[in-house]
Each structure stands twice: as structure tokens, then as C-alpha cells.
Amino acid sequence: MAKYLFLKHYRGAPASVNDVPMDRWTPAEIEAHIKYMDDFADRLKDSGEYVDSQALRSEGEWVRSDGAGKPPVTDGPFAETKDLIAGYMIIDVDSYERAVELAGELSAAPGAGGKPIHEWLEVRPFMGSPSTVTE
Amino acid sequence: MAANAVDEARLRDLIPGVLAALVHRGADFATAEDAVQEALVRAHENWGTWSVDYPDDPKGWLITTAWRRFVDLTRSDIARHRRESRVADEPAPGPSATADDTLQLYFLCAHPILTSASAVALTLRAVGGLTTRQIAQAYLVPETTMAQRISRAKHTVSDVRLASPGDLRTVLRVLYLIFNEGYSGEVDLVAEAIRLARQLAATTDDPEVAGLLALFLLHHARRPARTRADGSLVPLAQQDRGLWRRDMVAEGVAVLQAALARDRLGEYQAQAAIAALHADAQAADETDWVQIVEWYDELVRLTDSPVVRLNRAVAVGEADGPQAGLMALAELDPTLPRYTASSAYLHERAGDIATAASLYVDAAERAQNVAERNHLTLRAATLRQRLAN
């Protein structure tokens, strides 16, 4: 088994095929989308491949140390042009192919007009643990 | 495991008394708490199974088992430190723990030197009798993290003398946090907060404790109506009031009335009074908003909280019309949580649908949880659809 992180971007990903912002969808389209996402997570829980998923709030800022004894420096809120992560899902699956298959399904969630969004999701493999058998 | 054979809540009701008994007999709080936790785990494992019958005196069994464990823990500690044993094998005779001892445990676990997160965790374990695993699961953190948080909290309060008078307000705040953030794993923290508030109300006649219990009951009564089957939120005005738990409403109102009769008003009684006025309305449009605004005025006086002022502005919008509500809102800080959502609602009520729709979009972007974000996004979409048609 290997873990993968799916990252969904608010901004910064290449444009999706059905590229209409959610606040222009009808209530029924929004409800269908929410249901699709919930059902997707439920199916992965049933199949034993779900680990975690979280949505992130849209605010936040960059923070760095400014040296000992000084308060950290902050830079924010994020500029409108910045890449912004909307949320993530972690899955634990048998193969990279399975991870890609699932990301494809997630990307096809319905959007405006009830048609799939075909949005771009970032798929990142986790670093694993060192194996016990080494030769 | 025969956990099912043991009445979970009844067992946990005994925990503060058991812990208080050990401390009363001279055990230090941190070690005693570990010993009680281990006795509790043994009770879960054994009671009602073939090996151990359910004891006639469960509290006595827990005290004896926990005390023996305390002695073992202390001895190994003493051995480690090459000191003389100072504790006896059997519990020392003496006065048994009283309700005051239990109350002192609440004070200790909610002590102001603890952070809120630590006080919540320690209260749930030492007073609530939940296991570290259950608490960790409820707050969605690893068990080792929660174990460490509890252990550090215990050491932080270990020098606090139990006899020193506690501050009831910190205890109420901790219970409020447990109730309000009611995440659920296998343990329902909302129900747990109510259980602890009941237990606390049995040890002190402070009207604010009763006020908090009433507030919990009146809000918990609405739970069956608050979310749809898919988890989406139903706003108060649209809730099916037939689903409200009338038994809990009745109990909450009775507890509140008894508290108010003492004539020592506090913020929890005032909040409960507002919840009671909502519970009193058969339909949303029968709500006595004028009286609710009066209670918000009391709350502003008692707390001077910006969040209370925000809720007051929304109530003013219902009592005196949306324009009055918007005027009250205009005096507040726009960065307050839910300010934008409240503004959107008041604009919608005022008939300014276009402004309301765009404010709902802004509010959704500022939402602090997914259910709220979905709700606000749907409001925006619904208003836009209405504008388009």
C-alpha cells in the first residue's frame, strides 16, 4: 500500500474544462456537487482506501523567523494571484495507477450545467518508511 | 471486552467521587488520576464477564482497585527514588469524599493556569472518566498527542492545592467549550458536556451552573432538526419544530426558571433565556423578538462581547425591521466572525437581493466550517437564481 495526497487548488491550477466559479452555479448544481464529493469519500471508506480529507479556510499568510528575540515576520494575506490550496484528501492504495484513477473520478465531480468540472488535481506520493528487507 | 455489559455513563458518573476519595485519603492528584483510569479500564474489561461479577458496590470496587493501583504506582516510584514507603496497603480510615471534593476536582481540572485545550482534555478524563483514546478520537488528534497533553496538564496543576478556592466561571467555560465544539467519535461530547453540567449542578447551587445546564438542554433539544440527513445545516427559522425534543425543552425551561428566581443573573442564564424564547415559539414567525433583544441588552451589559453585539444586531433586525438591524450592525467591527453572513441576511430581509447575494459569496469565503460554507454558497446561488428569473 502507498499513500497519496490529492491537492485541490482554489487558484493556481491550470483552468478546468467546465470553468465556471461555484457562485455562478444553481443551487441544484451545488447540491449535486456536494453529494458527489460526500459519496466519493464514503466509497473510499467502504473500500478501505480512505485516510483523511480536510477543507482549508481561504485566509492565511506567510510567516518566517526574524531572528532570536524578535517576533516572527508575517506577510499576508495572500495576494490574489497566488496559488492557493482549497483542501486535500489522503488515500492509501495499492498502486500509482489506482491513485490516478481515483483522482480522475474526483476531478469529474459535477459542476455548472450538471456537467463534470474536469478540474486539475495535484497527485503527490508520500515518502514511505525504510523497508525491513534491504537486499 | 464486556464494555456493553457495563453501563458506560453510570460507571463514569462514579469517577469524580472515586478520584476525590483517593485525593481525600492523601494521594497526589496526578498519580491518583492514573490509578483511577487504570481501575476504570479494568472495570471495562472484567465486569459482567465470567471472571468478575458486576460488583454490588461499583464505587467501592473502583476505590479499592484504584487505591491498590495507587499504592503500586507510588511504591515503584519510591523504589525508583530509593525512598521509604509512606503509604499503607489498605485505604486509611477517615471521612469519605464529599460533594465539595468533587467540586474541587472540577476547579482543579479547569484551573486558569491551564490552556483551554488542556483544561478540556483533563476535565474529560479526570472528571468525565473518558479514556485518553476516546478523547483523542473526539478531537481528531493522535492518542500519543492527547496522552502528552493530559500528562503535562496534570503536572501543571500538581502543585495547586485542592483546598484553594476555585473559580466557577473557568469550570463553566470549559464545559461550554466541550459542548460547543461537540465533535463526535464514539463518545458524544455534547451529551458528555450535559452529563458533566448535571453532575456539577448537583454539587453547587450557583444559578449560573443551572443557567449553563439549561442552555445546553435547550440547544440540544434542537439537534434532531438542526441538520438534514446529508449533514447540511438547517437555519433556526426553517427548522421543523415538531422534531425538537420537548422533554429537554421542558427540563431546560424548568431549570432556567428556578435559576432566574434566585435573582443573580449571569451570562449563561441570559443566553438560556434567549434559547427558551425560541423554544417557546410554535413557529418561527411567532418568536418574541422584542423580548429577545431585551435579553441581548442584558448580555451586552454582562459580557460586553462583540459576538453578542453581532447577534443582537440580527435580533434587532427581526424586532424592529432589517434597516434597524443594519444600523446596529454598522456600529460593529466588520472583521467579526459571521459579520458578513449577518449583513447578507439583513440585506436579503431588506429586499436588496443583489447586495445580499454578493455578500453571501463573501461570507462563504470567510466561513469557518464546511457546513456553513455550503449553506452560504447555496443562499448566494438561490438569490442569484431569483434575480435571473
Interface residues (C-beta under 8 A of the other chain):
Chain A: M22 D23 R24 W25 T26 P27 E29 I30 E31 I34 K35 D38 A55 R57 S58 E59
Chain B: D230 G231 S232 V361 A364 E365 R366 A367 Q368 V370 R373 N374 T377 L378 A380 A381 T382 R384 Q385
